[in-house]
Amino acid sequence: MPWRKEIAVATSLCLILVGPFILRPAQSTAPRHYDRRLVIMTPHHELIREEFGKAFARHWKLTKNETLFIDWRVAGTSELGMMMKSDFAAAFEYHWTHGLGKTWSKEVAESCLNPKVTAATSEARAAFLQSNVSIGVDLFFGGGPYDFQAQADNGVLVAADEQTKAGLVAIQARHPEWFSDAGIAESVSGEMFRDKDLRWCGTCLSSFGIVFNRDVLRRLGIAKDPTQWSDLMDARLAGQLALADPSKSGSVTKAFEMIIQQQMHRAIAELTAKPGKLKTPQAIEAAGVRLGWERGLQLIQHISANSRYFTDAAPKIPLEVAKGDAAAGMCIDFYGRSAEEDLRRADGSSRVGFVAPAGGTSMAVDPIALMRGAPEPELAEAFMEWVLSDAGQSLWAFRAGMPGGPVKKALRRLPVRRDFYTPEHERLMSDAQEKPFEKMKAFVYHPEWTGPAFNALRFIVRVTCVDTHVEQRHAWETIIHEGQTQRSNEVFSQMSLVSYDNAVGELSQVLRSRDKVQEVRAARQLSDAFRRQYETALALAKEGR
């Protein structure tokens, strides 16, 4: 009968509509009913999101008697940055055309979020900085200082909400001791720990290093654990390294930057000892920066040639190493320490280890910031204040199950507040022995050396290593097989096309222009050139040259 068909269709539609609610897991991060919602863009992994989300929601329920839903929007730092630019440009276009009644143009689109354009010379730039346009997101949480500073300079991140005045400025007024050299200094050993205008602030510390599998290393005939970045050049590691694509992750680019900065330090030390025709400290530094840049890129190139792949997800690297699918990889410290802890035996040993190369990495911060036009600015301020408080700093650092610590598993992060490192707190920390503020003295980061080339570095690693990885790896394995002859090695390692001057000059200009046609053309030209270079090196190796 027709009515039976109608009932069947109606029943099917009901099942489709209620299915997601019936099948929703018991541990869903979204409560069935909530009073307020906080939207956070983040690259932080699931464990951090779960521990911080649940702990703050409990705190909010106890203090405000409101059920809170923390809505996490997750992607890589670089991808989040592109989304912000795109979404804010669209939001401002609506404000410009509908709110201000003005005509949208290419000039307006190119100037509104452009930090190179001043409010004094551009009506669109001034209007954007004076606006409260929103993309429906409250906070940006996690990533690196470079990406946060870039978004702050774009005007996407703000020190205080235009209407409520909520933000880091208000937190500083209540807790001036947190924003001091005894708490969170503006910079430490050259690394920015917070924006001078308080548009962002670090919440915890990060360094970079090598995660490795001792069982796999021994099987390859490598008796010693790695201690320096250069150990990853070992020919026995060919096809055994795990790396992440720097174009997808700001933290990975930061790790490559550390390799280059270490080589710059070493080159300057060499030239200081034997200056030759270099007469002044300034000339020595300039020459050392250029020489270190070339050596650093060559080191990255050889590490890349030993790698199996470039993953889009940095957290995948320690998992691959732990499983034995890779002998070693580059990662952020807490990923490496967590992998080591997960496989720790009863006697305290572990087949997985992690090392931060001495003198080869700085301590950077994972920041937090308020977004322009945040829907819940006062709630966002409360979350930032809680993360910077003893409660938030404890969650980063304490062992699981300790009072104030995580519930499920230790996060293995280091607090950003220097004053938090007290004997009472250190007894509860997972990594109290790290002494980060002491280790920072061994490496001074010079942003003026590599900062102007940071985006270019992402691009260069992509065209010299990622896009050309098949040719690069084939050439390198042939060179190894034929005994690493001098000429083939020299051709393989040639970096004149991506010199320091080119990186900070023409290449950076192309990337800053935001002209995708020029960028794609440059990428194609350089990728093709390096493919030919690797093919030439391969041919020379086969000839025994």
Salt bridges, closest charged atoms under 4 A:
GLU50 OE2 - LYS54 NZ 3.33
GLU50 OE1 - LYS408 NZ 3.64
GLU66 OE1 - ARG36 NH1 3.61
ASP71 OD2 - ARG37 NH1 3.12
ASP71 OD2 - ARG73 NH2 2.91
GLU110 OE2 - LYS106 NZ 3.93
GLU123 OE2 - LYS102 NZ 2.85
ASP147 OD1 - ARG458 NH2 3.16
ASP153 OD1 - ARG199 NH2 3.36
GLU177 OE2 - HIS175 ND1 3.75
GLU191 OE2 - LYS254 NZ 2.93
ASP195 OD2 - ARG199 NE 2.82
ASP197 OD2 - LYS196 NZ 3.19
ASP197 OD2 - ARG199 NH2 3.97
ASP225 OD2 - ARG214 NE 2.98
ASP225 OD1 - ARG218 NH2 2.68
ASP234 OD2 - ARG236 NH2 2.80
ASP245 OD2 - LYS248 NZ 3.47
GLU257 OE1 - LYS254 NZ 3.35
GLU270 OE2 - ARG295 NH1 3.12
GLU320 OE1 - ARG308 NH1 3.38
GLU320 OE2 - LYS323 NZ 3.32
ASP325 OD2 - LYS323 NZ 3.61
ASP333 OD2 - ARG337 NH2 3.38
GLU341 OE1 - ARG412 NH1 2.72
ASP342 OD2 - LYS409 NZ 2.92
ASP366 OD2 - HIS44 ND1 3.92
ASP366 OD2 - ARG413 NH2 3.24
GLU376 OE1 - ARG36 NH2 2.63
GLU381 OE2 - ARG174 NH2 2.64
GLU385 OE1 - ARG174 NH2 2.99
GLU385 OE2 - HIS175 NE2 2.63
ASP390 OD1 - ARG417 NH2 2.93
ASP419 OD1 - ARG417 NE 3.05
GLU426 OE1 - LYS435 NZ 3.50
ASP431 OD2 - ARG337 NE 3.54
ASP431 OD1 - ARG412 NH2 2.59
GLU434 OE1 - LYS439 NZ 2.90
GLU438 OE1 - LYS441 NZ 3.34
GLU448 OE2 - HIS446 ND1 2.93
ASP467 OD2 - ARG462 NE 3.22
GLU471 OE2 - ARG531 NE 3.36
GLU477 OE2 - ARG473 NE 2.93
GLU482 OE2 - HIS481 ND1 3.23
GLU490 OE1 - ARG487 NH1 3.61
ASP501 OD1 - ARG290 NH2 2.91
GLU519 OE1 - LYS516 NZ 3.56
ASP528 OD1 - ARG531 NH1 3.48
GLU543 OE1 - ARG545 NH2 2.60
